[in-house]
């Protein structure tokens, strides 16, 4: 996966305020229930459960000090233990993956940064994880960071399952939406090829500073979050800045049986080369 430069160069003053060497862990929230693909964390047509693929990707990142799965049931815990991974049992009634990551964070007071990598992201590049950690080190005043890629497909632009984001001049999120943003008043196909890109697709990976993560439970979900069903809108609503780094190639999250079938085909094609 190629990685684009940072949104802007650091000034000397900013460089002196950067926080190199943040102690970081990747936490992979994983629950057994899934509306569109029940039990997907344990699907194993490749010979490995899906959660193992994601775990192995995370262990290839250079910056994190460790990786663990925040699971909601004994079946996932046993599957993780079987391949030698670390598993953390969390409240089965937790409302979100972020809540599971926060449970882990409470028991790791010496860890400064937590990367929330979804368990259904087996093709997230390790370099993307490292890029996100570095983004947070370069922006010590920002409590949360995430990643996006240029969006070059008109079909995806209008797909509600594809979350879009717009950024300000500093690379911070202005808004996330399932709708096309920005919305062209007059369509031109050249908008999809513009450089810098007009449209950005948000990727489901976050980095949280520990103190911020532990405060999230105090915030009531606003109407914006309830309408769009996007948890990150709670952060913006309450005034928290979200740094959005750009990478060049998207990962392929798995939400449906078709998504999983295509992943298996890609995996088998690589394995059989």
C-alpha beads as a LAMMPS data file, in Angstrom:
LAMMPS data file: protein, C-alpha beads

273 atoms
272 bonds

1 atom types
1 bond types

-500.0 500.0 xlo xhi
-500.0 500.0 ylo yhi
-500.0 500.0 zlo zhi

Masses

1 110.0

Atoms # bond

1 1 1 0.000 0.000 0.000
2 1 1 1.347 3.411 -0.878
3 1 1 1.203 6.180 1.684
4 1 1 0.734 9.806 0.693
5 1 1 2.671 12.626 2.364
6 1 1 1.241 14.294 5.434
7 1 1 -1.325 16.993 4.673
8 1 1 1.279 19.691 5.405
9 1 1 4.881 19.910 6.541
10 1 1 5.650 20.475 10.189
11 1 1 7.085 23.825 11.162
12 1 1 10.052 23.899 13.546
13 1 1 7.707 24.793 16.392
14 1 1 5.367 21.943 15.626
15 1 1 8.251 19.503 15.362
16 1 1 9.438 20.456 18.831
17 1 1 5.936 19.756 20.202
18 1 1 5.639 16.360 18.523
19 1 1 5.481 13.296 20.772
20 1 1 7.753 10.610 19.293
21 1 1 7.647 7.139 20.735
22 1 1 4.071 7.019 22.023
23 1 1 3.429 3.646 23.631
24 1 1 0.652 2.151 21.553
25 1 1 -1.459 -0.995 21.424
26 1 1 -3.771 -2.230 18.691
27 1 1 -7.095 -3.428 20.093
28 1 1 -9.365 -5.397 17.770
29 1 1 -12.982 -5.359 18.979
30 1 1 -14.752 -8.534 17.917
31 1 1 -18.292 -9.712 18.603
32 1 1 -19.968 -12.888 17.440
33 1 1 -23.280 -11.363 16.370
34 1 1 -23.522 -9.646 12.997
35 1 1 -26.732 -8.684 11.244
36 1 1 -25.544 -9.161 7.663
37 1 1 -22.994 -11.939 8.239
38 1 1 -23.624 -13.877 11.481
39 1 1 -20.532 -15.335 13.150
40 1 1 -18.217 -13.699 10.637
41 1 1 -15.259 -13.442 13.049
42 1 1 -15.043 -17.253 13.073
43 1 1 -15.550 -17.918 9.335
44 1 1 -12.588 -19.991 8.164
45 1 1 -12.869 -20.932 4.484
46 1 1 -9.227 -19.876 4.109
47 1 1 -8.160 -22.327 6.812
48 1 1 -7.943 -19.532 9.391
49 1 1 -10.743 -17.703 11.218
50 1 1 -11.312 -14.176 9.947
51 1 1 -10.201 -12.671 13.256
52 1 1 -6.815 -14.377 12.865
53 1 1 -6.209 -12.693 9.506
54 1 1 -6.860 -9.276 11.043
55 1 1 -4.724 -10.077 14.086
56 1 1 -1.793 -11.163 11.932
57 1 1 -1.979 -7.956 9.889
58 1 1 -1.833 -5.898 13.085
59 1 1 1.227 -7.759 14.370
60 1 1 3.134 -6.748 11.223
61 1 1 2.852 -3.040 12.071
62 1 1 6.129 -1.708 13.487
63 1 1 4.909 1.002 15.850
64 1 1 2.506 -0.765 18.251
65 1 1 3.906 -2.454 21.352
66 1 1 1.238 -5.153 21.269
67 1 1 -2.025 -6.447 19.840
68 1 1 -5.072 -7.950 21.512
69 1 1 -8.661 -8.866 20.677
70 1 1 -11.438 -7.363 22.804
71 1 1 -14.042 -10.104 22.469
72 1 1 -17.588 -10.556 23.710
73 1 1 -17.814 -14.323 24.023
74 1 1 -15.943 -17.487 24.884
75 1 1 -16.054 -18.790 21.284
76 1 1 -13.943 -15.916 19.995
77 1 1 -11.647 -16.034 23.032
78 1 1 -10.922 -19.713 22.371
79 1 1 -10.340 -19.091 18.659
80 1 1 -7.808 -16.349 19.453
81 1 1 -6.059 -18.483 22.051
82 1 1 -5.854 -21.349 19.541
83 1 1 -3.650 -19.341 17.175
84 1 1 -1.554 -17.920 20.023
85 1 1 -3.145 -14.468 20.173
86 1 1 -4.040 -12.355 23.185
87 1 1 -7.742 -12.051 23.987
88 1 1 -9.513 -9.726 26.421
89 1 1 -13.016 -10.610 27.560
90 1 1 -15.250 -7.530 27.569
91 1 1 -18.847 -6.850 28.523
92 1 1 -21.094 -8.755 26.078
93 1 1 -23.582 -5.899 26.392
94 1 1 -21.121 -3.195 25.349
95 1 1 -22.771 -0.790 22.912
96 1 1 -19.880 -0.414 20.471
97 1 1 -16.383 -1.520 19.555
98 1 1 -15.089 1.715 21.042
99 1 1 -16.587 0.738 24.393
100 1 1 -14.701 -2.552 24.225
101 1 1 -11.440 -0.745 23.463
102 1 1 -12.089 1.549 26.443
103 1 1 -12.498 -1.496 28.718
104 1 1 -9.028 -2.653 27.679
105 1 1 -7.617 0.857 28.123
106 1 1 -8.787 1.006 31.749
107 1 1 -6.508 -1.928 32.533
108 1 1 -3.503 -0.517 30.638
109 1 1 -2.616 2.749 32.404
110 1 1 0.889 2.838 30.919
111 1 1 -0.335 2.796 27.296
112 1 1 -0.797 6.269 25.788
113 1 1 -2.453 5.473 22.453
114 1 1 -4.945 2.811 21.401
115 1 1 -5.571 1.897 17.769
116 1 1 -9.066 0.527 17.184
117 1 1 -8.843 -1.868 14.234
118 1 1 -12.101 -3.554 13.267
119 1 1 -12.014 -7.343 13.321
120 1 1 -13.451 -7.492 9.805
121 1 1 -10.504 -5.589 8.264
122 1 1 -8.147 -8.461 7.329
123 1 1 -6.568 -6.481 4.474
124 1 1 -5.685 -3.311 6.354
125 1 1 -2.014 -2.636 5.505
126 1 1 0.383 -2.663 8.469
127 1 1 1.888 0.540 7.041
128 1 1 -1.490 2.223 7.461
129 1 1 -1.483 1.390 11.169
130 1 1 2.016 2.842 11.516
131 1 1 0.990 5.928 9.560
132 1 1 -1.898 6.525 11.948
133 1 1 0.374 6.274 14.997
134 1 1 2.833 8.710 13.419
135 1 1 -0.038 11.077 12.614
136 1 1 -0.930 11.215 16.291
137 1 1 2.671 11.784 17.310
138 1 1 2.913 14.736 14.940
139 1 1 -0.315 16.247 16.239
140 1 1 -0.123 16.014 20.045
141 1 1 -3.045 18.393 20.575
142 1 1 -5.506 16.133 18.686
143 1 1 -7.236 13.416 20.763
144 1 1 -8.278 11.076 17.963
145 1 1 -7.104 10.240 14.455
146 1 1 -8.321 8.173 11.545
147 1 1 -7.563 7.499 7.865
148 1 1 -9.176 8.113 4.480
149 1 1 -8.475 7.343 0.824
150 1 1 -9.346 9.183 -2.399
151 1 1 -12.791 8.151 -3.597
152 1 1 -12.758 7.627 -7.383
153 1 1 -16.029 5.743 -7.910
154 1 1 -19.345 7.508 -8.494
155 1 1 -21.153 4.339 -7.407
156 1 1 -19.360 4.367 -4.046
157 1 1 -19.916 8.093 -3.699
158 1 1 -23.670 7.446 -3.645
159 1 1 -23.483 4.226 -1.600
160 1 1 -24.655 4.831 2.008
161 1 1 -22.434 1.967 3.187
162 1 1 -19.408 3.998 2.058
163 1 1 -18.741 6.731 4.626
164 1 1 -17.394 10.004 3.270
165 1 1 -15.370 12.677 5.083
166 1 1 -14.342 16.270 4.353
167 1 1 -11.312 17.926 5.961
168 1 1 -10.127 21.431 6.742
169 1 1 -6.813 22.990 5.705
170 1 1 -5.056 21.321 8.654
171 1 1 -6.283 17.837 7.731
172 1 1 -8.914 17.748 10.477
173 1 1 -12.392 16.372 9.896
174 1 1 -15.186 18.842 9.209
175 1 1 -17.905 16.216 8.830
176 1 1 -18.570 12.541 8.083
177 1 1 -21.619 11.363 6.180
178 1 1 -23.206 8.470 4.342
179 1 1 -24.354 11.006 1.756
180 1 1 -22.068 12.410 -0.970
181 1 1 -19.990 15.218 0.570
182 1 1 -19.201 17.654 -0.814
183 1 1 -22.359 17.444 -2.951
184 1 1 -21.666 18.752 -6.486
185 1 1 -24.247 21.288 -7.593
186 1 1 -23.420 20.285 -11.166
187 1 1 -21.878 16.904 -11.902
188 1 1 -18.645 16.555 -13.887
189 1 1 -16.848 13.201 -14.218
190 1 1 -13.529 15.013 -13.837
191 1 1 -14.377 15.560 -10.169
192 1 1 -13.562 11.893 -9.569
193 1 1 -10.047 12.301 -10.965
194 1 1 -9.104 15.596 -9.326
195 1 1 -5.788 15.909 -7.524
196 1 1 -5.942 16.672 -4.666
197 1 1 -9.062 14.517 -4.439
198 1 1 -12.467 16.156 -4.070
199 1 1 -14.029 13.098 -2.409
200 1 1 -12.583 11.047 0.452
201 1 1 -13.678 7.639 1.691
202 1 1 -13.323 7.126 5.424
203 1 1 -11.648 3.939 6.650
204 1 1 -12.834 2.226 9.817
205 1 1 -9.678 2.577 11.896
206 1 1 -9.082 5.022 14.760
207 1 1 -6.323 6.002 17.167
208 1 1 -7.397 7.348 20.566
209 1 1 -5.362 8.924 23.318
210 1 1 -6.133 7.034 26.510
211 1 1 -7.592 9.949 28.494
212 1 1 -9.927 10.851 25.631
213 1 1 -11.043 7.256 25.192
214 1 1 -11.960 6.950 28.866
215 1 1 -14.095 10.114 28.722
216 1 1 -16.222 9.041 25.761
217 1 1 -18.757 7.235 27.908
218 1 1 -19.707 10.556 29.510
219 1 1 -20.947 11.992 26.208
220 1 1 -24.556 11.558 25.163
221 1 1 -25.004 10.530 21.512
222 1 1 -26.336 13.576 19.603
223 1 1 -29.103 13.515 17.007
224 1 1 -26.507 13.685 14.217
225 1 1 -25.022 10.395 15.349
226 1 1 -28.432 8.788 15.712
227 1 1 -29.518 9.885 12.228
228 1 1 -26.360 8.913 10.339
229 1 1 -25.443 5.986 12.629
230 1 1 -21.848 7.231 12.735
231 1 1 -20.211 7.247 16.144
232 1 1 -17.456 9.690 15.120
233 1 1 -20.063 12.450 14.785
234 1 1 -20.332 12.377 18.592
235 1 1 -16.696 13.479 18.796
236 1 1 -17.224 16.399 16.440
237 1 1 -20.496 17.405 18.090
238 1 1 -18.774 17.705 21.458
239 1 1 -15.907 19.714 19.986
240 1 1 -13.164 17.094 19.717
241 1 1 -10.809 17.418 16.741
242 1 1 -10.279 14.352 14.536
243 1 1 -7.099 14.233 12.459
244 1 1 -7.623 12.506 9.096
245 1 1 -4.548 11.092 7.393
246 1 1 -4.561 10.114 3.721
247 1 1 -3.336 6.844 2.274
248 1 1 -3.545 5.838 -1.362
249 1 1 -5.210 2.414 -1.283
250 1 1 -8.381 1.362 0.561
251 1 1 -8.747 -1.793 2.619
252 1 1 -11.703 -4.078 2.037
253 1 1 -13.853 -4.514 5.122
254 1 1 -16.129 -7.556 5.288
255 1 1 -19.809 -6.909 5.972
256 1 1 -21.662 -9.350 3.715
257 1 1 -21.339 -12.938 2.431
258 1 1 -20.248 -11.497 -0.922
259 1 1 -17.519 -9.438 0.745
260 1 1 -16.214 -12.578 2.438
261 1 1 -16.353 -14.630 -0.762
262 1 1 -14.267 -12.035 -2.591
263 1 1 -11.759 -11.944 0.282
264 1 1 -11.397 -15.735 0.169
265 1 1 -10.813 -15.574 -3.593
266 1 1 -8.122 -12.900 -3.197
267 1 1 -6.473 -14.836 -0.384
268 1 1 -6.447 -18.082 -2.336
269 1 1 -5.079 -16.330 -5.424
270 1 1 -2.167 -14.965 -3.375
271 1 1 -1.566 -18.286 -1.593
272 1 1 -1.549 -20.305 -4.832
273 1 1 0.933 -18.061 -6.653

Bonds

1 1 1 2
2 1 2 3
3 1 3 4
4 1 4 5
5 1 5 6
6 1 6 7
7 1 7 8
8 1 8 9
9 1 9 10
10 1 10 11
11 1 11 12
12 1 12 13
13 1 13 14
14 1 14 15
15 1 15 16
16 1 16 17
17 1 17 18
18 1 18 19
19 1 19 20
20 1 20 21
21 1 21 22
22 1 22 23
23 1 23 24
24 1 24 25
25 1 25 26
26 1 26 27
27 1 27 28
28 1 28 29
29 1 29 30
30 1 30 31
31 1 31 32
32 1 32 33
33 1 33 34
34 1 34 35
35 1 35 36
36 1 36 37
37 1 37 38
38 1 38 39
39 1 39 40
40 1 40 41
41 1 41 42
42 1 42 43
43 1 43 44
44 1 44 45
45 1 45 46
46 1 46 47
47 1 47 48
48 1 48 49
49 1 49 50
50 1 50 51
51 1 51 52
52 1 52 53
53 1 53 54
54 1 54 55
55 1 55 56
56 1 56 57
57 1 57 58
58 1 58 59
59 1 59 60
60 1 60 61
61 1 61 62
62 1 62 63
63 1 63 64
64 1 64 65
65 1 65 66
66 1 66 67
67 1 67 68
68 1 68 69
69 1 69 70
70 1 70 71
71 1 71 72
72 1 72 73
73 1 73 74
74 1 74 75
75 1 75 76
76 1 76 77
77 1 77 78
78 1 78 79
79 1 79 80
80 1 80 81
81 1 81 82
82 1 82 83
83 1 83 84
84 1 84 85
85 1 85 86
86 1 86 87
87 1 87 88
88 1 88 89
89 1 89 90
90 1 90 91
91 1 91 92
92 1 92 93
93 1 93 94
94 1 94 95
95 1 95 96
96 1 96 97
97 1 97 98
98 1 98 99
99 1 99 100
100 1 100 101
101 1 101 102
102 1 102 103
103 1 103 104
104 1 104 105
105 1 105 106
106 1 106 107
107 1 107 108
108 1 108 109
109 1 109 110
110 1 110 111
111 1 111 112
112 1 112 113
113 1 113 114
114 1 114 115
115 1 115 116
116 1 116 117
117 1 117 118
118 1 118 119
119 1 119 120
120 1 120 121
121 1 121 122
122 1 122 123
123 1 123 124
124 1 124 125
125 1 125 126
126 1 126 127
127 1 127 128
128 1 128 129
129 1 129 130
130 1 130 131
131 1 131 132
132 1 132 133
133 1 133 134
134 1 134 135
135 1 135 136
136 1 136 137
137 1 137 138
138 1 138 139
139 1 139 140
140 1 140 141
141 1 141 142
142 1 142 143
143 1 143 144
144 1 144 145
145 1 145 146
146 1 146 147
147 1 147 148
148 1 148 149
149 1 149 150
150 1 150 151
151 1 151 152
152 1 152 153
153 1 153 154
154 1 154 155
155 1 155 156
156 1 156 157
157 1 157 158
158 1 158 159
159 1 159 160
160 1 160 161
161 1 161 162
162 1 162 163
163 1 163 164
164 1 164 165
165 1 165 166
166 1 166 167
167 1 167 168
168 1 168 169
169 1 169 170
170 1 170 171
171 1 171 172
172 1 172 173
173 1 173 174
174 1 174 175
175 1 175 176
176 1 176 177
177 1 177 178
178 1 178 179
179 1 179 180
180 1 180 181
181 1 181 182
182 1 182 183
183 1 183 184
184 1 184 185
185 1 185 186
186 1 186 187
187 1 187 188
188 1 188 189
189 1 189 190
190 1 190 191
191 1 191 192
192 1 192 193
193 1 193 194
194 1 194 195
195 1 195 196
196 1 196 197
197 1 197 198
198 1 198 199
199 1 199 200
200 1 200 201
201 1 201 202
202 1 202 203
203 1 203 204
204 1 204 205
205 1 205 206
206 1 206 207
207 1 207 208
208 1 208 209
209 1 209 210
210 1 210 211
211 1 211 212
212 1 212 213
213 1 213 214
214 1 214 215
215 1 215 216
216 1 216 217
217 1 217 218
218 1 218 219
219 1 219 220
220 1 220 221
221 1 221 222
222 1 222 223
223 1 223 224
224 1 224 225
225 1 225 226
226 1 226 227
227 1 227 228
228 1 228 229
229 1 229 230
230 1 230 231
231 1 231 232
232 1 232 233
233 1 233 234
234 1 234 235
235 1 235 236
236 1 236 237
237 1 237 238
238 1 238 239
239 1 239 240
240 1 240 241
241 1 241 242
242 1 242 243
243 1 243 244
244 1 244 245
245 1 245 246
246 1 246 247
247 1 247 248
248 1 248 249
249 1 249 250
250 1 250 251
251 1 251 252
252 1 252 253
253 1 253 254
254 1 254 255
255 1 255 256
256 1 256 257
257 1 257 258
258 1 258 259
259 1 259 260
260 1 260 261
261 1 261 262
262 1 262 263
263 1 263 264
264 1 264 265
265 1 265 266
266 1 266 267
267 1 267 268
268 1 268 269
269 1 269 270
270 1 270 271
271 1 271 272
272 1 272 273
